[in-house]
Amino acid sequence: MAETIDKIKHLWLSNSPHSGSGYGVETRDLLFRFIKAGYDFSCTANYGIEGYPVNLYGEDLIDDRFKGVKLTIYPKMGDQYGGDALVEHSRNNGFKVAYIMLDLFAINPQFLEQLNQMGVKFCPYLPIDQEPISPGILNNLRYAYKIITFSQFGQKALEKEGFASHLIPEGIDLEIFKPMDKQKMRDKYGLPQDAFMFGMVAANKENPPRKSFQQVLEAFALFYKNHPEAAIFFHSQQNSPAGFPILEYARHLGVADRIYFINPYKAVFGADSKVICEEINCMDVYLNPSSTEGFGMGMVESQACGKVVIGNRCQSMPELVVEGKTGLICETDRGWWRNLMGFVYPPNVDSLYEKMEESFKMAADKDTADLCRKNIMDNYNIDTLVETKWKVFLDELETEIAEENKK
């Protein structure tokens, strides 16, 4: 940590660290490590708390490795994405650096302009999940002091638009995500021991679904014809009226009796990282053929548990696996142009089915689990990324700010 006369205060806008969302988990794993290392970080949450600031402690959200580490969470205000809260919490609490770990197009640029006028350094940590990049993102990047992105895909896409960025991948806690006894986990979750189990941990909140549930079920129906022992486990919000009707479509395809769900209440309110790790350890193969993916945390978490993963050949997903060794990448169908002014790419059903057949063989290879975990240990260990990437970035940033303050 840079030696400065006045400790520099950082404010991070994202989902609350206790919320269980992908952004929330990464926020949790980063901010508690930053604070433990001596950096002054707080969070403002666009999702997870309302009304009044709260303090969360590391031993409650992670484990005793972070005992006594306290993180203050400020709530959002009038703006649903937290832009006004980022400004006002910074203004009233002396924050000098403001981060946003959200889809940046959602932030009203007037709030970023206010941060700039206040002298607060705006540093987005952002996913890029379409080509070309959304004009809303590009417009908001004009206010950035430094840009950090999740993936090689994102960094290259930003370069094409004339923006330099720091590449710091998302990482996971390898003390939490690790191989477990598959038989014991299936007993715990009431899943059949003799099934070849595909699995997905994925939000189900729109139709057509970003997570490609329709294509997954269609490919699974083809796989099931040759493998009557096959099944799929879904960790998802099945009863969302805006989401994709997974069970109903499985009935239409004649495979509903091979579909398993976590209780939807538990999926929302009772599934932290430790529960998700146990669910992944029930699986033989993890499916993540999303049509758009800024990173693909489930692919990383599953490989850490020794599981083969299947992703889609677009955006960040291919860079997360050693293709043919730790995972497989299916081909895409024709891209579709969405309202954010860019293409996303659903998976090709026939290609996804072929990768399912290949994964059946890979999962039986005794060396696969070790290769999967090694890929994550080498590239996506959160502790290594904090030591070798984040601390370097934060120290350089704090030094620059300290030098500016001397002038």
Salt bridges, closest charged atoms under 4 A:
ASP29 OD1 - ARG28 NE 2.87
ASP29 OD1 - ARG33 NH1 3.86
GLU50 OE2 - LYS76 NZ 3.87
ASP63 OD1 - ARG65 NE 2.87
GLU88 OE1 - ARG91 NE 3.30
ASP129 OD1 - ARG338 NH2 3.42
GLU131 OE2 - LYS160 NZ 3.40
ASP173 OD2 - ARG33 NH2 3.07
ASP173 OD2 - ARG65 NH2 2.63
GLU229 OE2 - HIS227 ND1 3.72
GLU278 OE1 - LYS188 NZ 2.97
GLU279 OE1 - HIS235 ND1 2.70
ASP284 OD1 - LYS182 NZ 2.60
ASP284 OD2 - ARG186 NH2 2.85
GLU293 OE2 - ARG210 NH1 3.25
GLU293 OE1 - LYS211 NZ 2.89
GLU323 OE2 - ARG313 NH2 2.76
GLU331 OE2 - ARG313 NE 2.96
GLU357 OE1 - HIS227 NE2 2.87
GLU358 OE2 - LYS355 NZ 3.43
ASP378 OD2 - LYS374 NZ 2.62
ASP383 OD1 - ARG33 NE 2.77
GLU387 OE2 - LYS391 NZ 2.65
GLU398 OE2 - HIS10 NE2 2.75
GLU400 OE2 - LYS146 NZ 3.19
GLU403 OE2 - LYS406 NZ 3.52
GLU404 OE1 - LYS121 NZ 2.83
